[in-house]
Amino acid sequence: MSGQLIGQLILWLIVVVVVIAIIYWVMQWLYRRSTKEIAFVRTGFLGEKVV
């Protein structure tokens, strides 16, 4: 393996890790769990139920 190939491999690994980290951060930022007072619709085994 040449040095250039190893460098490219390391670069792609870094890019993949950064993209995964950004996706994880965006999912954490967008997902907010609602409290019982705020949650009006519950979904489950029998479908949607208005609470």
Secondary structure, DSSP 8 states (H G I E B T S, - for coil): --HHHHHHHHHHHHHHHHHHHHHHHHHHHH-----TTT--EEEETTEEEE-
